[in-house]
Amino acid sequence: MDAWAWFEPAEHGLVELPTRAWHGLVFVHAGEVRAPLEAHLDGLEGLVAPYEPEHLVVVADHASTVEANWKVVVENYQECYHCATIHPELCRMSPPRSGANDERTGPGAWVGAGRGCATGRRRCR
């Protein structure tokens, strides 16, 4: 006898959730509908549209196994206040002031533009 004979797929279907596509990104809302997606994306249209992310394609895929808690990896990637002085080679690839063109203020605004290399360090410019 099939161990799953009792299971009726029709009785356990997936819950339908509202989705919206915006510049090739798919947003799924699993909570109460409070505000339209546009309210959450307010002010981003002008920043995102010129890059046309809906036309991006995958050109490479890399996988790594990290022998650490995933939170350590995520935090290390997001925090790079020390990079300008400890890892100056990164300044050539991703300058500390690379977000200086984002003039937004308030919650969610770019916070990295104030970082910089110590005075006199030529390779971080």
Residue pairs with C-beta under 8 A, 6 or more apart in sequence:
17 28
17 29
17 30
18 28
18 29
18 33
19 26
19 27
19 28
19 29
20 26
20 27
20 29
20 37
21 27
22 37
22 41
23 48
23 49
23 52
23 53
23 54
24 53
24 54
24 55
24 56
25 53
27 37
29 37
43 104
47 102
66 73
80 87
80 90
80 112
80 115
81 115
83 90
83 91
83 96
83 115
84 91
84 96
84 115
84 116
84 117
84 118
84 121
84 124
85 117
85 118
85 121
88 117
88 121
88 123
88 124
89 123
91 117
91 123
91 124
91 125
92 123
95 124
95 125
96 112
96 113
96 115
96 116
96 117
96 124
97 112
97 113
97 115
97 116
98 112
99 110
99 112
99 113
100 113
102 109
102 110
102 113
104 110
116 124
117 123
117 124
117 125
118 124
